[in-house]
Amino acid sequence: MDALIQALVAANFAPERIIPRAPMARYTTFRVGGPADVLVNIADPHEIVTALRAAKQAGVQSTIIGNGSNLLVRDGGIRGLVIRIAGDCAAIRREGCIVHAKAGISMSAAAQFALSEGLSGLAEISGIPGTLGGGVIMNAGAYGGELSQVVTRVDAVSIADGKPVSFEGPQLGFSYRHSAMMDANVIVTDVVMQLTPGDPDVIRARMDECNRARRDKQPLNYPSAGSTFKRPAGLFAAKLIDDCGLRGLRAGDAQVSEKHAGFVVNLGHATAGDILALMDEIKSRVLAQTGVTLEPEIRILGED
Ligand SMILES: Cc1cc2nc3c(=O)[nH]c(=O)nc-3n(C[C@H](O)[C@H](O)[C@H](O)COP(=O)(O)OP(=O)(O)OC[C@H]3O[C@@H](n4cnc5c(N)ncnc54)[C@H](O)[C@@H]3O)c2cc1C
């Protein structure tokens, strides 16, 4: 990986933003996963193309992550370059009721900004622990709110050639936990949202209500990646898992949460292998008992 590190240094990335053998457990909310060969923390969208070019020059593949809150990285880690767009790449501004934000801003910070500006539309997603870029890719949503309801334009760069590409209106292709950007092999850099004027007290009350419901129902005291499986049409994954008697089921230190059967949690020392084994067991028992095939909502990356 020396060639990749040299290419990143030559492209003026500060050494402290280049992390060789980056332990992915540190960069994911599940707190599992082997090392990435090299991880680079992006501070500004223009650096994304530079990082892609450095990876190409070194002949390695690039993988994009945000806050790692919907990710399971396998125990062998990720080969090549991980481009992390979170935290630093987070500017946000308004023009009337239109909000322009960089992909690395957290959804909670975007929602706080909207609240402070008296703009309504992000209260329900305010407690989702990911970046806006990661949220847009997944069409993140909760409590009846979904990014698809407010996002009007997404600017991105193509992973294949680093060229800019934009998605507007129907091109965004949003559906349940899916977007056109997910299939297009692009990196989201900028997001435009159409919000509506709102009373800050009402917005704050709705945020508090959603976040209270989250604290009451979700096992937030254990590492996880949120809902493990997607909602099958007309059904709830958590209820199916619960009805099959799988609450509390364990594989090593991975467990079907006692508090919310839709979550697999890491009790402390789980490996990605434990989590994958538990997910397989859940899938096969639910299929055998109900005939429903569960599909993962979490994204699985890396090598065994
Ligand atoms: C406790 C908990 C509760 C959760 N509750 C919810 C919930 O209520 N609703 C919900 O929808 N989700 C929920 N999640 C899951 C997760 O927070 C969301 O899916 C979030 O949108 C992921 O954002 P991220 O920045 O963490 O993305 P990551 O997990 O880092 O990445 C997710 C996917 O997006 C891609 N990606 C990330 N950033 C970019 C980018 N800039 N450009 C292109 N691709 C990118 C990655 O390659 C990966 O495929 C929860 C997770 C946890 C841990």
The ligand as an SDF file (V2000), in Angstrom:
LIG
                    3D

 53 58  0  0  0  0  0  0  0  0999 V2000
  -28.9410    2.8460   16.5390 C   0  0  0  0  0  0  0  0  0  0  0  0
  -29.2240    3.0180   15.0790 C   0  0  0  0  0  0  0  0  0  0  0  0
  -30.4780    3.4400   14.6660 C   0  0  0  0  0  0  0  0  0  0  0  0
  -30.7620    3.5940   13.3020 C   0  0  0  0  0  0  0  0  0  0  0  0
  -31.9970    4.0360   12.9410 N   0  0  0  0  0  0  0  0  0  0  0  0
  -32.2800    4.2000   11.6300 C   0  0  0  0  0  0  0  0  0  0  0  0
  -33.5690    4.6770   11.2330 C   0  0  0  0  0  0  0  0  0  0  0  0
  -34.4340    4.9730   12.0420 O   0  0  0  0  0  0  0  0  0  0  0  0
  -33.8060    4.8030    9.8960 N   0  0  0  0  0  0  0  0  0  0  0  0
  -32.8690    4.4910    8.9510 C   0  0  0  0  0  0  0  0  0  0  0  0
  -33.1480    4.6650    7.7440 O   0  0  0  0  0  0  0  0  0  0  0  0
  -31.6380    4.0460    9.3090 N   0  0  0  0  0  0  0  0  0  0  0  0
  -31.3250    3.8930   10.6090 C   0  0  0  0  0  0  0  0  0  0  0  0
  -30.0810    3.4370   10.9770 N   0  0  0  0  0  0  0  0  0  0  0  0
  -29.1070    3.0360    9.9370 C   0  0  0  0  0  0  0  0  0  0  0  0
  -28.1660    4.1790    9.4650 C   0  0  0  0  0  0  0  0  0  0  0  0
  -27.9790    5.1590   10.4600 O   0  0  0  0  0  0  0  0  0  0  0  0
  -28.6730    4.8300    8.1760 C   0  0  0  0  0  0  0  0  0  0  0  0
  -28.8080    3.8830    7.1390 O   0  0  0  0  0  0  0  0  0  0  0  0
  -27.7450    5.9600    7.6830 C   0  0  0  0  0  0  0  0  0  0  0  0
  -28.3640    6.5720    6.5780 O   0  0  0  0  0  0  0  0  0  0  0  0
  -26.3610    5.4720    7.2660 C   0  0  0  0  0  0  0  0  0  0  0  0
  -25.5350    6.6180    7.0840 O   0  0  0  0  0  0  0  0  0  0  0  0
  -23.9360    6.5070    7.2670 P   0  0  0  0  0  0  0  0  0  0  0  0
  -23.3520    7.8510    7.0070 O   0  0  0  0  0  0  0  0  0  0  0  0
  -23.6250    5.9300    8.5900 O   0  0  0  0  0  0  0  0  0  0  0  0
  -23.5840    5.5160    6.0870 O   0  0  0  0  0  0  0  0  0  0  0  0
  -22.5940    4.2570    6.1480 P   0  0  0  0  0  0  0  0  0  0  0  0
  -23.1290    3.2580    7.0980 O   0  0  0  0  0  0  0  0  0  0  0  0
  -21.1980    4.7080    6.3340 O   0  0  0  0  0  0  0  0  0  0  0  0
  -22.7780    3.6960    4.6650 O   0  0  0  0  0  0  0  0  0  0  0  0
  -24.0150    3.1310    4.2690 C   0  0  0  0  0  0  0  0  0  0  0  0
  -24.0000    2.9500    2.7430 C   0  0  0  0  0  0  0  0  0  0  0  0
  -23.9750    4.2210    2.1130 O   0  0  0  0  0  0  0  0  0  0  0  0
  -22.8030    4.3720    1.3210 C   0  0  0  0  0  0  0  0  0  0  0  0
  -22.3670    5.7580    1.4830 N   0  0  0  0  0  0  0  0  0  0  0  0
  -22.1410    6.4300    2.6540 C   0  0  0  0  0  0  0  0  0  0  0  0
  -21.8400    7.7130    2.3840 N   0  0  0  0  0  0  0  0  0  0  0  0
  -21.8730    7.8550    1.0310 C   0  0  0  0  0  0  0  0  0  0  0  0
  -21.6600    8.9400    0.1200 C   0  0  0  0  0  0  0  0  0  0  0  0
  -21.3440   10.1750    0.5370 N   0  0  0  0  0  0  0  0  0  0  0  0
  -21.7680    8.6990   -1.2090 N   0  0  0  0  0  0  0  0  0  0  0  0
  -22.0800    7.4590   -1.6720 C   0  0  0  0  0  0  0  0  0  0  0  0
  -22.2840    6.3890   -0.8720 N   0  0  0  0  0  0  0  0  0  0  0  0
  -22.1930    6.6030    0.4690 C   0  0  0  0  0  0  0  0  0  0  0  0
  -21.8020    3.3280    1.8130 C   0  0  0  0  0  0  0  0  0  0  0  0
  -20.9510    2.9160    0.7740 O   0  0  0  0  0  0  0  0  0  0  0  0
  -22.7490    2.2040    2.2510 C   0  0  0  0  0  0  0  0  0  0  0  0
  -23.1310    1.4250    1.1510 O   0  0  0  0  0  0  0  0  0  0  0  0
  -29.7700    3.2910   12.3280 C   0  0  0  0  0  0  0  0  0  0  0  0
  -28.5010    2.8580   12.7580 C   0  0  0  0  0  0  0  0  0  0  0  0
  -28.2260    2.7340   14.1120 C   0  0  0  0  0  0  0  0  0  0  0  0
  -26.8500    2.3080   14.5430 C   0  0  0  0  0  0  0  0  0  0  0  0
  1  2  1  0
  2  3  1  0
  2 52  2  0
  3  4  2  0
  4  5  1  0
  4 50  1  0
  5  6  2  0
  6  7  1  0
  6 13  1  0
  7  8  2  0
  7  9  1  0
  9 10  1  0
 10 11  2  0
 10 12  1  0
 12 13  2  0
 13 14  1  0
 14 15  1  0
 14 50  1  0
 15 16  1  0
 16 17  1  0
 16 18  1  0
 18 19  1  0
 18 20  1  0
 20 21  1  0
 20 22  1  0
 22 23  1  0
 23 24  1  0
 24 25  2  0
 24 26  1  0
 24 27  1  0
 27 28  1  0
 28 29  2  0
 28 30  1  0
 28 31  1  0
 31 32  1  0
 32 33  1  0
 33 34  1  0
 33 48  1  0
 34 35  1  0
 35 36  1  0
 35 46  1  0
 36 37  1  0
 36 45  1  0
 37 38  2  0
 38 39  1  0
 39 40  1  0
 39 45  2  0
 40 41  1  0
 40 42  2  0
 42 43  1  0
 43 44  2  0
 44 45  1  0
 46 47  1  0
 46 48  1  0
 48 49  1  0
 50 51  2  0
 51 52  1  0
 52 53  1  0
M  END
$$$$
